[in-house]
Amino acid sequence: MTAFDVAALRRQFPSLLEVDEGRAVAYFDGPGGTQVPESVIDAVADYYRHSNANSGGAFLTSRRSDAIASDAHVAMADMLGAASEGEIAFGANMTTLTQHVSRSIAATLVEGDEIVVTGLDHEANVGPWRSIAGDRGIRVRTVDVRLDDCTLDLDHLDTLLSPRTRLVAVGWASNAVGTINPIAQIVGRAHAVGAWVYVDAVHYAPHAPIEVVATGVDFLACSSYKFFGPHAGVLYIRSDVRDRLPSYKIRPAHDRFETGTANFEGLAGVLAAVEYLASVGRSHGDATRTASRRDAVHAAMRAIRRYEMELYARLAAGLGAVRGVRLYGITDPARFLERTPTAALTVDGVAPRAVAEALGRDGIAVWDGDFYATGLIERLGLANTGGVVRIGLTHYNTVEEIDAVIGALSRIADRTGAAAATAG
């Protein structure tokens, strides 16, 4: 393993001290929402103690709220590699923001235009586009998935792109099976036909650096509760694209895409989450103490990526030796750079929910189901059998936890095999 002091980082997360019937809880539920460090908890509480007010007032607490909101925009611009904080908007979550901005995008489309979605994505980056297409006579075309490794068929994408394509909606990484899509390549192909690209980075953001300018994406959405922050959504819109979009807002609203009163306490937590990542970049990454926050956050994500994928290699190897366990997605260790540390699996003869319940009794938190990656789970033929079990690694997980979940799954598989042999 690399010199990554996970014990020191874990001490910053109070929830990691939780026990369930005397057992320490191993959190592998990160793709559904990560735990948060003490600094994020403090930032939210301190907002209520010292800054709780609406925006635009000529008094202390309102000025503090406005300053926190401004700082949060700058922080997310740093994390995403945006050109300026003006390209950042906040909302309830990625799904709500996407539904909202889809109205503005729809207003630029005409009957006969086309939108391309994928069979790998979370429904939040499929459903909104199907909805606006139905309203405006727009055709939606779907990129197929290679089921052997759950990757997008880019040759099929090429056949779908045309001068009528106006938008390509794609996830940076699959929240179900962990596949990382080649976003820069997809952006290049879409831009070649004049289409915008809308990227769902919810699952990717906790695991690797993001550079929106370098990759050329037009829109990118993510949710801070997936990267150690509170429940808040973040939307990046490239400035020249933003200027071309109509908006749906009430007249006094200060921002075209942030509607209603902001979740100021949430923004305080977002700011603290980005600062936490910057601190990881300085303490565990290659950023110097004087590095900018932007450089420090990206250093953190590089260090987190290395550590998580070493953990994942151990997990994948261990699960590969358990009879009856099937892993979905990219399973070749030589290709692990093409995936996140998120394992999707089934156990022969055991429903995914039953597996999750058994793991839960051992103090191991995992998810089961389709995680709104409905199209993919249907294509895999698993929709009617409960989907998959998802083990999502984050940088606060440990080798000991990896070994514990492998052991627990081995016992589940052994019990099922023994029961089947007895019945036979």
C-alpha positions in Angstrom: 0.0 0.0 0.0 1.1 3.6 -0.5 1.9 5.9 2.4 -1.6 7.1 3.0 -2.4 7.6 6.6 -6.0 6.5 6.6 -6.1 6.3 10.4 -5.3 10.0 10.7 -8.0 10.9 8.2 -10.6 8.6 9.9 -10.2 10.5 13.1 -11.8 13.5 11.4 -15.0 11.5 10.8 -17.0 11.1 14.0 -19.5 8.7 12.4 -16.7 6.2 11.8 -16.8 5.6 15.6 -20.4 4.2 15.4 -20.9 0.7 16.6 -23.8 -1.7 15.9 -24.4 -4.3 18.6 -20.8 -4.0 19.7 -19.3 -4.1 16.2 -17.7 -1.2 14.4 -19.6 -0.2 11.3 -17.8 -0.5 8.0 -19.3 2.1 5.6 -19.3 0.8 2.0 -22.4 2.9 1.2 -20.5 5.9 -0.1 -22.1 5.9 -3.6 -25.4 6.6 -2.0 -23.9 9.3 0.3 -20.6 9.6 2.1 -19.8 10.3 5.7 -18.7 13.8 6.6 -15.7 15.1 8.6 -16.1 17.1 11.8 -15.1 20.3 10.0 -18.2 20.1 7.8 -20.5 19.4 10.8 -18.9 22.4 12.6 -19.3 24.6 9.5 -23.1 23.9 9.3 -23.6 24.4 13.0 -21.5 27.6 13.1 -23.6 29.0 10.3 -26.7 28.7 12.5 -24.8 30.1 15.5 -23.2 33.1 13.8 -24.5 33.8 10.2 -28.2 32.7 10.0 -30.0 35.2 7.8 -31.3 35.7 4.3 -29.2 37.3 1.6 -28.9 41.0 0.7 -29.4 42.6 4.1 -27.6 45.6 5.4 -26.6 43.8 8.7 -24.0 41.5 10.0 -25.5 38.0 9.7 -26.8 38.7 6.2 -23.4 40.0 5.1 -21.9 36.8 6.5 -24.4 34.6 4.7 -23.6 36.4 1.4 -19.9 35.9 2.0 -20.3 32.2 2.7 -22.3 31.8 -0.5 -19.7 33.7 -2.5 -16.9 31.6 -1.0 -18.7 28.4 -1.8 -19.0 29.3 -5.4 -15.3 30.0 -5.6 -14.5 26.8 -3.8 -16.5 24.7 -6.2 -15.0 26.5 -9.2 -11.6 25.4 -7.7 -12.7 21.8 -7.2 -14.1 21.5 -10.7 -11.4 23.4 -12.5 -13.9 26.0 -13.8 -12.8 29.3 -15.3 -14.7 31.4 -12.7 -17.2 31.1 -9.9 -19.8 32.6 -12.2 -20.0 29.3 -13.9 -21.2 27.6 -10.7 -24.8 27.3 -9.5 -26.2 25.5 -6.5 -29.4 23.7 -5.9 -31.0 20.9 -4.0 -29.2 18.0 -5.7 -28.0 16.9 -9.2 -31.4 15.6 -10.1 -33.3 18.8 -9.3 -30.7 21.0 -11.0 -30.9 18.9 -14.1 -34.6 19.0 -14.2 -34.5 22.7 -13.8 -31.8 23.5 -16.5 -33.4 21.1 -18.9 -36.2 23.6 -19.4 -33.7 26.2 -20.5 -32.0 23.8 -22.8 -35.3 22.6 -24.2 -36.1 26.2 -25.1 -33.2 26.3 -27.6 -34.4 23.1 -29.4 -36.9 22.6 -32.2 -38.9 19.7 -33.5 -36.6 17.3 -35.3 -33.6 17.9 -33.1 -32.0 15.0 -31.4 -30.6 14.2 -27.9 -28.3 11.3 -27.2 -28.4 9.5 -23.8 -26.7 6.3 -22.7 -27.8 2.9 -21.4 -25.2 3.2 -18.6 -26.5 6.3 -16.9 -28.4 7.1 -13.7 -32.0 8.0 -14.6 -31.3 11.6 -13.5 -29.4 12.1 -16.7 -31.9 10.2 -18.9 -35.4 11.0 -17.6 -35.2 14.8 -17.9 -34.2 14.6 -21.5 -36.9 12.1 -22.4 -39.4 14.4 -20.7 -38.4 17.5 -22.7 -38.2 15.5 -25.9 -41.8 14.3 -25.5 -42.9 17.9 -25.0 -41.2 19.3 -28.0 -41.1 16.6 -30.7 -37.4 15.8 -30.2 -35.9 12.4 -30.9 -33.9 10.7 -28.1 -31.4 8.1 -29.1 -29.6 5.8 -26.7 -26.0 4.6 -26.8 -25.7 0.9 -26.2 -23.7 -0.8 -23.5 -21.2 -3.6 -24.0 -22.6 -6.1 -21.4 -19.4 -8.1 -21.0 -17.6 -5.2 -19.3 -20.4 -2.6 -18.9 -18.7 0.0 -21.0 -20.3 2.3 -23.6 -20.2 1.3 -27.2 -18.4 4.3 -28.7 -18.7 3.0 -32.2 -22.5 3.0 -31.7 -22.2 6.6 -30.4 -20.6 7.6 -33.6 -23.5 6.2 -35.6 -26.0 8.2 -33.5 -24.3 11.5 -33.8 -25.5 13.7 -36.6 -26.0 17.4 -37.5 -29.3 17.1 -35.8 -27.7 16.2 -32.4 -28.1 19.0 -30.0 -27.1 17.4 -26.7 -25.2 14.4 -25.5 -26.0 13.4 -21.9 -23.5 11.1 -20.3 -22.2 10.1 -16.9 -18.5 10.5 -16.1 -18.7 7.2 -14.1 -21.5 4.7 -13.6 -22.9 4.8 -10.1 -23.9 1.1 -10.4 -20.8 -0.7 -11.8 -18.1 1.9 -11.6 -17.2 2.3 -15.3 -15.4 5.5 -16.1 -16.4 6.9 -19.5 -13.8 8.7 -21.7 -15.4 12.1 -21.3 -12.8 14.1 -23.3 -13.3 11.7 -26.3 -17.0 11.9 -26.0 -16.9 15.7 -25.8 -14.7 15.9 -28.9 -17.1 13.7 -30.9 -20.1 15.6 -29.8 -18.6 19.0 -30.4 -17.6 17.9 -33.9 -21.3 17.8 -34.8 -22.1 21.0 -32.9 -23.7 19.3 -29.8 -23.4 20.3 -26.2 -22.4 17.7 -23.6 -24.2 17.4 -20.2 -22.1 15.3 -17.7 -23.4 13.7 -14.6 -20.3 13.6 -12.3 -22.0 12.6 -9.1 -20.3 9.2 -8.9 -17.0 10.4 -10.3 -16.4 13.5 -8.1 -15.5 11.7 -4.9 -12.8 9.6 -6.6 -10.7 11.6 -9.1 -9.8 15.1 -10.1 -12.2 17.0 -12.4 -11.0 19.6 -14.9 -14.1 21.0 -16.8 -12.1 23.4 -18.9 -9.5 20.8 -19.9 -12.2 18.3 -20.9 -14.4 20.9 -22.6 -17.7 19.9 -21.1 -20.5 22.3 -21.4 -22.5 21.3 -18.4 -21.5 19.2 -15.3 -23.6 18.3 -12.3 -22.6 16.7 -9.0 -23.8 16.5 -5.4 -21.7 17.4 -2.4 -23.1 14.7 -0.2 -21.3 12.2 -2.4 -17.9 14.0 -1.7 -18.0 14.4 2.1 -20.3 17.4 2.3 -24.0 18.1 3.1 -27.0 17.6 0.9 -26.5 20.1 -1.9 -26.3 20.0 -5.7 -23.7 21.7 -7.9 -24.1 22.7 -11.5 -21.3 24.0 -13.8 -22.3 25.7 -17.0 -19.6 27.0 -19.3 -20.0 30.7 -19.5 -20.5 31.1 -23.2 -23.1 28.4 -23.2 -24.8 29.9 -20.1 -25.1 33.2 -21.9 -27.0 31.6 -24.7 -29.6 29.9 -22.5 -33.0 31.5 -21.5 -33.8 31.2 -17.8 -37.0 30.4 -15.9 -36.9 32.5 -12.7 -38.9 35.2 -10.9 -37.9 38.7 -11.7 -36.0 39.7 -8.5 -33.9 36.6 -8.5 -30.2 37.5 -8.4 -29.1 34.4 -10.4 -30.7 32.9 -13.5 -30.3 29.3 -12.3 -30.4 29.5 -8.5 -34.1 29.8 -7.7 -35.5 30.7 -4.3 -33.7 31.2 -1.1 -30.3 29.5 -1.0 -29.5 26.7 1.4 -26.9 28.8 3.1 -26.1 26.3 5.9 -25.5 23.7 3.1 -23.2 26.1 1.2 -21.2 26.5 4.4 -20.9 22.8 4.5 -19.9 22.6 0.8 -17.2 25.2 1.4 -15.9 23.1 4.4 -15.9 19.9 2.3 -13.8 21.5 -0.3 -11.4 22.8 2.3 -11.2 19.3 3.8 -10.2 17.9 0.5 -7.6 20.7 0.1 -6.2 19.7 3.5 -5.9 16.1 2.3 -4.0 17.3 -0.7 -1.5 19.1 1.5 -1.1 16.3 4.1 -1.4 13.2 1.9 -1.0 14.4 -1.6 1.8 16.2 -3.4 0.6 19.7 -2.7 2.8 22.0 -0.7 1.5 23.9 2.3 1.4 27.1 0.2 -0.3 25.5 -2.8 -3.5 27.1 -3.9 -6.8 25.5 -2.9 -7.4 24.4 -6.5 -4.0 22.7 -6.7 -4.4 21.2 -3.3 -7.9 19.7 -4.0 -6.6 18.2 -7.2 -3.6 16.7 -5.4 -6.0 15.3 -2.8 -8.1 13.6 -5.5 -5.0 12.1 -7.1 -3.8 10.7 -3.7 -7.3 9.4 -3.0 -7.5 7.8 -6.4 -4.3 5.9 -5.8 -5.3 4.7 -2.3 -8.8 3.7 -3.3 -7.8 1.7 -6.3 -5.2 -0.2 -4.2 -8.0 -1.1 -1.9 -10.2 -2.1 -4.8 -7.6 -4.4 -6.3 -7.5 -6.2 -2.9 -11.4 -6.4 -2.9 -11.7 -7.6 -6.4 -9.0 -10.3 -6.0 -10.7 -11.5 -2.8 -14.1 -11.6 -4.3 -12.8 -13.4 -7.4 -11.8 -16.3 -5.2 -15.3 -16.6 -3.6 -17.3 -19.3 -5.3 -20.7 -18.1 -6.4 -19.9 -14.4 -6.4 -20.1 -12.7 -9.8 -18.7 -9.2 -10.4 -20.1 -6.9 -13.1 -18.3 -4.3 -15.1 -14.6 -4.1 -15.8 -12.9 -7.1 -14.0 -9.5 -7.1 -15.7 -7.0 -5.6 -13.2 -5.0 -4.2 -16.2 -8.0 -2.0 -16.9 -8.8 -0.8 -13.4 -7.9 2.8 -14.3 -11.1 2.7 -16.4 -13.2 2.2 -13.3 -14.0 3.6 -9.8 -13.6 1.5 -6.7 -17.3 0.5 -6.8 -18.1 -3.2 -7.0 -21.4 -4.5 -8.3 -22.0 -8.2 -7.6 -24.5 -11.0 -7.2 -24.2 -14.2 -5.0 -25.6 -17.3 -6.6 -28.8 -18.4 -4.9 -29.1 -15.3 -2.7 -31.2 -12.2 -3.4 -29.3 -9.0 -3.3 -31.5 -7.7 -0.5 -30.8 -10.8 1.5 -27.0 -10.4 1.0 -27.3 -6.7 2.1 -29.2 -7.7 5.2 -26.7 -10.4 6.1 -23.8 -8.0 5.7 -25.8 -5.4 7.7 -26.0 -7.9 10.6 -22.2 -8.1 10.5 -22.0 -4.3 10.7 -21.2 -3.8 7.0 -23.2 -1.1 5.2 -23.8 -1.8 1.5 -26.6 -1.0 -1.0 -28.7 -3.3 -3.1 -31.0 -2.7 -6.0 -30.5 -0.7 -9.2 -29.6 2.7 -7.7 -31.6 4.5 -10.4 -29.3 3.0 -13.1 -32.5 1.3 -14.2 -31.7 0.9 -17.9 -28.4 -0.9 -17.2 -29.8 -3.3 -14.6 -32.6 -4.1 -17.1 -30.1 -4.8 -19.9 -28.1 -7.1 -17.5 -31.3 -9.1 -16.9 -31.2 -8.4 -13.2 -34.2 -6.1 -12.8 -36.6 -8.9 -11.7 -34.2 -10.5 -9.3 -33.3 -7.5 -7.1 -30.5 -5.9 -9.1 -27.0 -6.1 -7.6 -25.2 -5.6 -4.3 -23.0 -2.5 -4.4 -19.8 -2.2 -2.4 -18.6 1.4 -2.7 -15.1 2.2 -1.4 -14.0 5.6 -0.2 -10.7 7.0 1.1 -11.8 6.4 4.7 -12.1 2.6 4.2 -9.3 0.3 5.4 -7.6 -3.0 4.5 -9.2 -4.5 7.5 -12.7 -3.6 6.3 -11.9 -5.0 2.9 -10.9 -8.3 4.4 -14.0 -8.2 6.6 -16.5 -7.8 3.7 -14.7 -10.5 1.7 -14.9 -12.9 4.6 -18.6 -12.1 5.2 -19.5 -12.7 1.6 -17.5 -15.9 1.6 -19.6 -17.1 4.6 -22.8 -16.2 2.8 -21.8 -18.0 -0.3 -20.6 -21.1 1.7 -23.9 -21.3 3.6 -25.8 -21.1 0.3 -23.7 -23.7 -1.3 -24.0 -26.0 1.7 -27.8 -25.6 1.8 -28.0 -26.4 -2.0 -25.9 -29.5 -1.5 -28.0 -30.7 1.4 -31.2 -30.1 -0.6 -29.7 -32.0 -3.6 
